[in-house]
Amino acid sequence: MEKPVAYFSAEYGLPNNMPIYAGGLGILAGDILREASELSLPFVAVGVLYKKGFFKQALDKNGWQEEKDVYWNPEDYGLDPVKNQDGSPLSIILPFPKANLNLLVWKNTVGKTFLYLLDADNDDNPADLRDLTSNLYTGDWNLHLEQEYILGVGGVRLLRELKIESKMWHLNDDHSALSLLERLRELVSSGISFEDALSKIKETTLFTTHTPVRGAESVYDRETVLPFLKILSGDKIDLEKIFSLGAKDTETFSLSLLGISLSGYKNAVSKRHHEISESLWDTKMDFVTNGVSSYHWVSNPMKTLYDNHLGTDWQSNINSAGMWQKVYDISDKEFWSARLTAKKHLISYLLKNNILTSQIDENELFIGFARRFAPYKQSQILISSMSHLKSMLLNSESPAHLFVSGKAHPIDNAGKKLLQEVYWADNDPKVGEAIVFCENYDIPLAKMLVSGVDLWLNTPKPPMEASGTSGMKAMLNGAINASTLDGWWYEAFDGNNGWVVGSYDPEETAKMSIEELNDNLFYLLESEIIPLYYDLEDGIPVKWIKKIKDSLVTCAPRFNTRRMLLEYKEKFYDRL
């Protein structure tokens, strides 16, 4: 039997909506597991079981975000506790600065792919250690390091205990980089020289960076990280040698630098990100642009349309550019009927969940803006001129609805302030349902939004978007993208398949003020996008549909997990 790829990620977003993800990194990891199963690639994945999840978003009466713990039972999500042959729970013993940690293990089956999750909530652990894996991304960097140690070092020890021998270790960002030092400790302890051990690790490790700027990686001061490095140095490796592998300087240690220095294979996640990353990290690397899973993200109305016209095996052949040419043969009437059905499904979902308070017309323009409320996402571009936004959306001749969703990080008050402004606009009685804030952005809500809107807006500040995948999901469902030229859109946009917000030169866009970008976006919306949507022939926006089809033909064969994982296989996995 072929040895599997061992895939490590701090988070996973899966179809069952198990609350062990925060955003795009986890959604990507979940899509990769599904695609690995579809392709029958030997794959085993390792993560952490967060008993209280990321957080459930709730807005108080003033619109301020509050974070609620998510309490869930792993067995309700189809997870099984991993047990020893005698039926007792398997426990991975992990040396910890405070005391030995006993990690329980849960197994989740994603098709033919196994995902193992480590859990510190064990009666055998001291009370102060049981909560180490309770919450994802709290903003407590000491806890963050402890969780990264559990993922990386605990993950290696788990695979050893299960006697799973991998052919390659694929690290999804730097959260699991300490796994490299655990493998180094193992090899040196077995009698292999330090230099030979480094070579062996590099030969079998792929590090995927998602970081577009220095300072965004996991960085720790010397005093914080040394207790963990002392454990990982064992009794045969000099501690300063270990520190030097990830040292930014004499006092700080970077897990991204560690991953880059100990991995023989490295990749960025888009063409644009690759250009930035080689300069950023002063190293040669390849790139594999991210993709999304059609099996999970395409709505039923569009799946049926594709089944009828592309063939029922279209998902297996999703990379075929020739196959996607067939969308031009679908009648505009039938194509638009599928799109309107998907929009009706979105309306029904929002009404059922009390996000909409009254019925809206699916024939009107639906605009989606859903993402993490972080400064670089520049949501201010939309809301910095609220009076202009309201008048545009409420135009009786060309009405539109703006659906906004997303969470701010628990310690990001600036992001929470932006959310609050959207909340106030949503609750303005004069606005009605023109602006709709969709609380607690998660996978089920995301699926409805990407499948039900007509236009997907994205406004990151270049070069801060490593890739982005939400626009890919919207594209596969027949929405059109309008985005700053960054991440995946930098290589996807061809002049006809969507719109660019800001300049066609990303460096010029990065220099533009929020006010300048606001003017640019509203000019684009009012002079091109909205008029095109309402340019009807017998009640059908024929030219709009042509643009949708252009988007599908140029983007669908390229920005999917099938192409992405086959590219990983060809460039990296099959080298061993």
Secondary structure by P-SEA (a helix, b strand, c coil): ccbbbbbbbccccccccccccccaaaaaaaaaaaaaaaaccbbbbbbbbcccccbbbbbcccbbbbbbbbbbbccccccccccccccccbbbbbbccccbbbbbbbbbbcccbbbbbbbcccccccccccccccccccccaaaaaaaaaaaaaaaaaaaaaacccccbbbbccccccaaaaaaaaaaaaacccaaaaaaaaaacbbbbbccccccccccccccccaaaaaaaacccccaaaaaaccccccccccaaaaaaaaccbbbcccaaaaaaaaaaccccbbbbbbbbbccccccaaaaaaaaacccccccccccccccccccccccaaaaaaaaaaaaaaaaaaaaaaccccbbbbcccbbbbbbccccccccccccccaaaaaaaaaacccbbbbbbbbbccccccaaaaaaaaaaaaaaacccccccccccccccaaaaaaaaacccbbbbbccccccccccaaaaaaaabbbbbcccccccccccccccccccccccaaaaaaccaaaaaaaaaaaaaccaaaaaaccccccaaaaaaaaaaaaaaccccccaaaaaaaaaaaccccc
